[in-house]
Amino acid sequence: MHVGYHFTSSATVDVAEAYGYTGVTFFYLLSGFVLTWAQPEPRPGRFWWSRIARIWPLTVMLTAFAFTVIAAQERIPGPLGHVANFLLFQAWLPRGSWYFGGNGVSWSLSCELFFYLAFPLLIIPIRRFGWRALALAVTATLLLQIGAPAVAALIHVPGNIYFWLFFIFPPYRLLEFLLGMLLARMVTLGLRLRWPRTSAAVAIAGLAVLAGAFTTYTVLTGDYLDRPFVAMAVIPSLLVLILAAATQDIRGLRSWACSGLLVLLGECSFELYLLHKPLYLFTSQFGWWQNKGHLRGAGLLLAFIVFALLASVLVHKLVENPLNHALRRLPDNFGRWCSANLRPGGGLALLAPLRPPTAASGGAGPGAGLSSPRHPQPIAPSPRTSPRSQMPSTRGPRMGRDDRPPP
């Protein structure tokens, strides 16, 4: 959707690619499903930090790249827009130069960050839902998804505000994330597909039929269908795809999607999502991807896809993964540092005056009374040594592996 039209000479293909924005709907559904199914760290602080460590560092890097190296080819907002983009707040503001500013695709992560903030609150009641509560929740969610844009159209909300409300605005997009969470709860209660592979094939065929119908309508009339109603049309097929994959995993059925290469590409999908547009804009300055259309254009598009995938793997392995792991360990490292350096009564032990060695401390010298919190000395505590300082520090529970939903 973002780069395909640079390689084609067919208006019909361009129209078909333009409806690719439904991929974000799939991303939000899958994200809600995976996080609920994985049952992540129950403590909100831990969860929020792990999610920020996952999406923020690479987003900031590529936003800075967009604002500097390729600024002439991107939308550049004012100073407040720069701040909003770096803080992933841009989707809350109804200005196209803000929510599509910088690395324009990062607007969806502004929504995703809002979902992460809401998740610990939403998961508490959802984990208690039975079938009746789930049915009511799904019905209410679908009615909101359909009713809100219908009412906005009836009262003639201006086009730019309508687009922002039902394409960008985080609370409305939260409804898709919520549907994914509700589906995960249904699977927890035993929902399965009897024939998951056949169901997945039917869902893919349904998506193909819808794509053909949307494209035909737009080519014949010149009008694009409204996004919220296009999303509502594809959501049933997308939910079936997710449920089919979950059913196969639960039953231990392996498929081509479990191959090592595809798993690797899935792990790098976040990098691909953020990288592909600035990568194209930067390399196109050197005349790499001149649009020739027809078969040559298709070949160049394939070459760019391979190039973008390789770049995403490198960024994932060399940049994003190390940064993510370092940031996620930061709270534990800080906790260990506090255990080692903060005195029980308050203050830094490293800055406290050293006491003369005692019999209980064993040995002499300036470091002889200080036991390591990870390797406590096997001695009984003395009146001058707090029992607390003799205890080894403990790490918090390790976070589970991150979900890497395809964008």
C-alpha positions, 0 to 999 in steps of 0.5 A: 500500500505504501510503496507499491504504486511507485512500481506499477502503471496500472490504475486498477492495481493501484486501487487494489493496493490502496485497500491494503489499510485493512492490514492495520485492522488485522494487526490490532485484532491479532495484537489483542488476541496474542496479548490476552492469550499469552497472559503477560506479566500481571503487574501493570508497571512491568507490562507497560515497561516491557511494551514501551521497551518493545516499540519505542526505541526503534520508533524514535530512531526512524522518526528522527531519521525522517525528520532529518535525512529524508525531511524533504520527502516527508510531512514535517509538522511544527515543533509540537508535532515533532514532540507528539511524534517522538512521544507517540501521541500524534494519533490524538490530534486531528491534523494530518501533518501531525498524525502522518508526520515524520515516519507516517506509519508510526501513527498506528503505534500511537494507537497501540500504545494507548491499547497497552495502557488500557490492557491491564484494566480491560483484562481484569473483567474479560478474564472473568467473562462467561459465554453470555458476557462475551456475547454481550461484549461482542455485540456492543463492540460491533454496534459501536463500530458500525453505529458511530460512523453511521451517526457521524455521516448522518450529522455531516461531520466534516470529511477530515474529522470523519477520517481522523475519527474512524481511521486514526483516533485511538479509542475507536481503533481500540474496538478492534483490539478489544475484539481480539481480546474477546476472541482469545477469551472464547478460545480459553473457554474452549472455542475451536474450529472443527476443520481449521485448515479448510476454514482458513482457506475459506477465509482467505477466499472471502478476503480475495472476493472482497478485495475484488469487489472493493476494487471493481466498485472504485474503478467503476465509480471513482469513489473509495468505500469508507474505511470503517465499513470496509474494516467491518466487512473484512473483520469476520474473515480475519477473526476466522484466520486467527481462530484457525491458527490458534486451533492448529497450535492447540492441536499441535498441527504443524504447517508451512507457516511454522517453518524457520524462515517464516518464524524469523520474518514474523519476528522481524515484521515490526522492523519491516513495518517501521522501516519500509517507507523511510527505506524506500524514500532514502534509496529512491533518491539514488534512482534505484527504483524507477517506475517502469511498470509492467513486468519490469516494475513487478521485478523491481517491486520484488527486489525492493521487498527482498531488500527491505526484508534483509534490512529488517532482519539486520535491524532486528538482530543488531539494533532492536533486539539488543535495545529491547533486552537491555531496556527490559532488564533495566528495572531488574538491574536498578533493583539490584543496584538499590539492594547493593548500594542503599542502606536499610535506614536510607542513604547510599552505602557507598557514600557512608563512612566505613566502619572499622573491621569487626570480628563478625565481618571476618578479615581486615581492610576497607572492603571487609565488612561489605557482603555482596548481595548476590553472594552473602557471607556465610556468617550470622548477622552482628548487631552492626549488620542488618539481617536484610543486608545478608539476604541475596537480592531477588530478581522479578519474574522474567517477562514472557517472549514478546508477541510479534504480530504482523503489521 
